[in-house]
Amino acid sequence: MHGLSRRALFAGTAVGAGAALLPPAAAAKPGTTAPGCARYRAVYHFTVPDQWKNDPQRPVWIDGEYHYYYLYNPDYFTGGTTAGTAWRLATSPDLVRFTDRGVAVPKDTTPNGDVWSGSAVVDTENTAGFGAGAVVVLATMEPVDGAPTQAQYLYYSTDKGRTFHPHGTGPVLPNPGVRDFRDPKVIRDEERGRWAMALAENDKVGFYHSADLKSWTYAGGFVRTGIGVLECPDLFRITAADGTRRWVLGVSANGKGSGLPGTYAYWTGAFDGSAFTPDAADPQWLDHGWDWYGAVTFEKRNAAGTLDERTRYAIGWLNNWDYANTTPTIDTDGFNGTDSIVREITLERAASGALHLASRPVAALDRYVSRTVRLGDIEVEGTRLLDYRGTAYEVSCEITWEQLTGAGLQLRRSPDGVRHIDAGVHRDYAYLNRRPTVNPDASGRWQESRNPFDPSARRVRLRILVDRTSVEMFVDDGRYVHTSQVFPYLIDTRLALFTVDGRAVFRNTEIREFTV
């Protein structure tokens, strides 16, 4: 995906709901906190140091740490002709604590302008001729804004991914005359001894192959209509616990107009190097909330660099193009850009035999627990306010019942009980509802996200990550996940449990706080 839907949007500042959150104060300088403003920067989620970020770029493993690139605009606050994205780099050994390394792939260093989404690979066998171990980036650039000029360009690094240089000024995959032609995702196709690319082409994912990363040949495509323009494709193979190996094709897509999520759609299936054959026609969704876009998955490796074929990592941009410029962090902390927690993704088989991906927060998060509050089993009928206050934490429990209509938690509840975020189950669906608190959706349409739930189970497991501007709810060991931006007042620190039309027991209720 590109840096913004229109370059002019880079000049935007907080509007709508975000403006109502802030006390009177001077605007913050980039990377600073405005006088008189409390901080809204996330406690344990990745945030851009200053200015703007959007799409994550798939991290790569180099010398014992992940190199995480993302789209960054250093001119977000000034806009104008300098607007647009570069690739900024952060490194991390555990995907919880990151070290900023600055801009790696600069913008406006060639006549083609700024640098959009793509992917980096480590060329261990020197197929491209830049040296064994060179890091090669293929990314979209659009020399003429708004014209059918989107094409794929190559940058390379010989210092282990810290700085990159353009490979000339021409594309390695030119535009064939279409408007949408972007977001190359490159993988090594070991079975055929070549590189493979998945490319977003409006309602199609095109597949290409190359021996040297410089010359690409079209091989085939996968078409899916009804979920908007496909962006940020993903292609990988993963093995389930029972030994089943499947390919997964993912895309960022907007299915909201059809009552579907607007996050990461995926299909399990088979890939032969030219065509992807899905197990089912309709996609599944890796997140059912409103704000998990431009997501990427990437390889899990241990400290020795050994590949884990049963688990992948994933990270998504915690925002939505419908309200990308709406956030209190612009005025309080001088930035706009937060990511989801890194997740571990596994391939699971349901009782019906169907395959799906499940998600859980990265295990390394456990190392950063600074406080644990164990509340045990709590019986609730109606609403029960807990003796806990916090703005950034994780809460987990298993809710059991014999007969009721619904049950859940009120997160970031205000002192008077009027404002809160509701997370739980109601009849035959699980849900996350941000309507009772301040949030970025001025339209009021995207307030409650849902996933199917079988009430006959009479139990549900919830693990919910709350940070200053976000909620991520993992339902039943990550079978479903909901991610949404929220902007509660910083005085809204209470936590309550509730039931509707019945009694429930919230078992093994535990709250954890983190210091990162």
N, C-alpha and C positions, 0 to 999 in steps of 0.2 A: 504494500500500500504506500501511497505517497505521503509527503510530509504533512499536508493538510488538504482538505477537499478543494480549497482555493488558497493561493499564497497570501491573499489579503487577510485571511483569518489570523495570521500570525501576529497581527497588530492588536488582536482582541485582548480584553481584560475581563475580570469577573463581572458577570451580569446576573440578573434574575435572583435566584435564591441565595447565591453567595453574597450578594451585596447586603442582604438583611442580617448577616451574621456578625458583622464587624462593628466594633466601637469606633467612634470618630478618631481618626489618626491619619497621619501623612502616609502616602503610599510607600511601600517598601522598595528599597533599591534591590536589584537582582542579588539573590543569595543572602539577603539580610532580613531581619524582622522589623516591621514598622513600629515606631514608638507607640506605646499604648495598646498594642495588639498581643493577645496570647498566641502561642504557637499552635498551628494545626498540622505541622509536619508529622508524618507517621512515625510511630515508635519502632516498629519492627518490620515494616514493609520497605522495599526499595523505593527511593525517591530521587529524582534528578537533583543535583546540587543547586542549580539555578536555572532560570529561564524556562524552557519547554522540553518535554519529551513526549513521544508517542510510541510507535511500534517497537516492541522488542525484536532483536535480530538473534537468530539461533546461536547460543553460546557454543564455543569450542574449547576442548580440553588441551592445554599446553603447559608442560612442565609443572604438573601438580596443581593447577588451578584452572577454573573456568574463566574464559574471556567472554564477557557479556557486552555485546554491542547494542546500541539502541539509537533510534532517530532522535536527534537533538538539534534545537535551533537556538543559537546564542544571541539571536537578534529578535527574539519573540516580543520584547517590550518596545522595540523601536520599529519593527516591521519595515515597510517600504520596499525598496528594490533589493535589500539584503535578506529578505525573508526566505526561509527554506531550511531544509535539514541537512546535517552532516551525520556521521556515525561517531558517537562518543563511546568510550570504553570504560568498563569497570571490571575488576578481577575479584575472584572469590574462591577460596578453597572449599567452602561448604555451602554456598548458595544462600546464606543468611546474612553474613557480614561481607560487605563489598568495599573495595578500595577504588576510588575514582582515579582514572589514568588520563583523563582529558580526551580531546578529539583525536580519533585515529584515522578516519576517512574524511578529509575536509570537503567542504562544499565550495563551489565557485572557483575551483582551480583549473577548470577547463571550460571551453565555450558552452558546455552542456548544462552548467548550472549546479543546482543542489542535488544531493544524493538521497534516493528513496530506499524502500525496503529491498532486501535481497537475502543473501546468505554467504557465510564464510565457510571455507573448507581448508583443512591442512593437507597440502599436496605432498604427502610423504614420499612418493615415488618420482617426484619431479616431472610429472606429465606435462606441465605447462612451460617448463624450461626456466623457471625463476630460481631453481635450486631445491634440493630435497628438504622438505619441512617448511617451505614457503607457505604463507597463509594467503589464500586467494579469495577475493570478494567479487561476487557478481551482484550488481545492484541496478535498479531501474533509474534512468534519468530521462527527463523530458525537455529537450532543448527549446521547443516552442510550446509555451504554456497553452493548454486547451486544444492543441492540434494533435492529430494522430502521429505523434513522434516519440511516444514512449518506447524505449529500447533498452537492451541490457548491455552494461558496460563492465569492464574488468579493472579491478585495482589489486595490487599485490604488495605483500610485506615480506621483507627479509630480516626483520628484527623481532620475530615471534609474535606478530600481530599487534605491535604497539603503534607503528606508523605505516601508512600505505601510500602508494604512488599509482597514478593512472597509467594503464597500459595504452598509451596513445589517446586519441580523442574520438575515435570511431567506435561504434558498438560491435560487440562480438556476436550479438543476435539482433539484427536490425528489425525495425517495425515493418510488418507486411502491409500496412495501410489500414490499421484498425485503431479505434480509440483506446481500448483497454488492453494493455499488453505489458504486464508488470509482475513484480514480486517473485523473482526466480528463487526457487528452493532447489539447491543442488545437493545430491547425495552420491556416494560411491556405489555403483552397481557392481558388486563383487562377482556375481554370477556371470556377468557378461564382460567383465574386465574393462569397464568404461564408466564415465560419469553420466548421471541421469539428472534431468531438470524437470520440475513441475512449475508451470507458469500460469498465472491468472489471466484469462482472456474473456472477460465479461461473464457469460454463463458457461464457460468451458475452462477446464484445466488442461492445458496442452502439455504433452510429454516430448522431451527432446533428449538427444544423447550426444556425447562428445568424447573423443579420446584425449584431448589436451586442454579442455576448458576454454579454448579460444574459438573453435569452430563447432557449430551446433547444427544437428540435423533433426527435423521434425519427425516424430515417430507415431503419434496418435493423440487422442484426446478423450476427455470424460466430460459430458455435458450434463448440467443440472439446472433446471429453471425453477422459478417460484420462490427463491430465497435471495433475490437481489443480485447485485454484481458480486461475483466471487473474488475474494482477495486473499493474499497471504497463504498460498497453498502449503500443505505439509504432506510429506510422504515418508513412511518408515515401516519397518517390519518389527514385530514384537512377538514374544512367546508366552503363552499362558502357563499356569502352574501344571496343567495336565499334559504339557508338551505341544499343544496346538500352536502352530506358527501362522500368523496372518499378516498381510500388509494392511496398513491403515492410510487412507487418503483423507486429509482434513482441509478445511477452508474456513476463513472468517467470512461470515455471511449474515445477512439481515433478513430473518424470517418473520419479523414482528407484524408485518402486514397480513400474514397468514396465520397469526396466532402462535407462531413459533419463536424461539429465542433469536437473539441477534448477536450471537457470539461465535463459537467454534463448532461447526458441523463436521461430522466425520462418518465414514463408511469403513467397515472391515471388508476384506476381500482378497483378491489375487492380482498380482502385477507381474507381467511378463517382459517388462522393459519397454513395451510400446503401448499397452492397453491395461486399464484397471477394470476388473470385473467385480462389482460389489456383491456382498452376500445378500443384501436387500436394497430395494430401490430408494427407500426413504432414509434420510440421514438420522443419526443419533446426534446428541449435543453434549459436549464435554462440560458445558456450564449453562445453567438455565436462568441465570440472573441477567441484569441489564448491562453489566460493565466488565466484560472479560473479552476484549477484542484484540485483533492482531496477534493472537497467541502463537507461540512456537513450542514445539517439543524438541528435546535433545537427549543425547546419549548420557546414561548414568555410568560413571566410571569410579572405581575405588582409588585409594591413594596411590596404588601401583599403576593405575591407568588401565586396569582390566575392565572390559566391557561387561555390563550386566544386561543380558538379552531379555530378561523378564520385566525390567523396569525402565521407564524413561522419565525424564523430568519435563515439566511444562511451566511456562510463565506467560502471563497476559497483561496487556495494558489495561489498567483499572480506570476506564473512561469509555465514552461513547461519543460518536461524531454528532449526535443530536444536540449535545450540550458541552462540547469539548472545552470551551473557554470559561465554563462556570465552575469556580472553586474558590473558597476563601483563602487558600494557600497563596494565591497571587499577592494579596495585600498583606497577609500576616508574615509570610516567609519568603516572598520573592521568587516563587517557582510555580509551575503547573506540570505535574507529571508524577504519577504513582503507579507502581506495578502490584499485581497480586503476589501473594506468597508463592514461592516456588513449590510445585506439587510433584509428587511421585505418581506416575501413571502405570497401571497394570492392566492386562487383558484378563477379563473374568468371564466365566460362563454361568448364566442364570439357570434356575431350575428347569426352565423351558428348553434349555440347550443353546439359546441365542448368546452370542458374544457381545460384550460391551467393555468399554474402558471405565475404570474406577480411579478415583483421585484421593490422595491424602496429603496433608502438609509435609514438606520435606522433613525427614527424620532429624536432621541437624538442628532444627528449631528447639528440640528438647535440651540442648546444651546451654541455651540462653535463658532458661527459666530462672527468674529472680525471686519469685514468691509463689507459693501454692496454697490455696484455700480449699480444704476438703470439707464439704458440707454433708457428704453421705447421702442417705435416702431421705427425701422430703415429701411428705404427703400434702397434696394441694387440692382444694376444691374452691373454685373462684379465683381470686388473685392473692398471691402471697409475696410481699415485699421482703427481699433478702437484706441482711445486714452487710452489704458490700457496696463499695463505690469505686468506680474506675472509668477511664476513657480508652484504655488499650489493654486487652486481655484475651484469653481464650476461655470459653466455658464449654463443658461437655457433660452429657448425662444420657441416660436411657430412660425414656418415659414409658411406663406401662399402665394399663387400665383394663377394666372389664367392660364398661359402657360409658361413652361420652361422645360429644360432637367434635371437640377439638382440644388441643393443649399446646403449650409452647412457652416462650420466654419473651419478656419485654426488655430489650437491650437499650442502653443509653437513655433510660427513663428520666424525665425531668422531675424536679422536686415536687411539683404539683400533680404529677402523673399524667399530664396532658400530652406531652411529647414522648415518643419512644419508637423503636423499630421492633416489629413483631416477627418472630421466627418460630415455626412449628408445623402442626398438621391440623387439617380441618376436613372432616369426612374422608373424601377419597383423593386428597392431594396434600402435599407438603408445600410450604410457601415461605417467602421472605417478603415482608411488606414494610416499605419505608415511608408510606404516606403520612403517618402521624409525626414525622420529624422533618426538619429542613433538608432538602435534597435538590439535586441539580435539574430535575425534570420539571420545567415550568409548564409544560403541556398538561401535566397530570395524568398522562396516558400510561406511563411506564412506572408504576408504583409497586405493584405486587407481581412477583414471579412465582411460577408453580411448576411442580412435577407430579407425575402420577404416584399415588400411594394406595396400598391395599389395607383398608381399615380392619380387615379380619385378623391381621397380625396382632393387633392390640398392643403394639410396642413400636417404638422408633428410637434409633440412636442418632443423636445430634452432636456435632462438634462444630463450634462456631468461633471464628476468629474476628475479633472486633478491634479496629484501630481508629484513629481520630477521624478519618474520613472514609471508612469502608467497613463492610461486613461481608464475610465469606462463610457460608453455611454448608457443611458437609453432612449429607443425609445417609444414614445406614452404611457406614464405612466407605463413604465417597461414591456410592452408586450414582447419586445426584449431587450437584454442587450449585450454589447460587452465589453470585458475586454482584454487589451493588455499592455504588458511591452513596454516602450519607454525610450530611454536614451538621450533626447535632451541636447545639450550644455546648461549650466546654463545661458548663455547670450541670449538664445532664449526665449524671454519673451513676444513677441508680440501676438496679437490676431486680426484676420481678419474674415470678413464675405464675402461670395461669392455666385454668381449664375452662371449657365451655360445656355446660350441661352434664357435669359428672365429676368424678374424683379420679386422680391419677397419682402415681408415685414417681417422682423424679429420682432415679436411682444413681448412685455413684456420682453425684453432682460435684464437679470440681472446677475451680477457676485457677488459671495460671497467668502470671504476668511475666514479661520478658524485658531484658536489658540487652540491647544489641550495640 
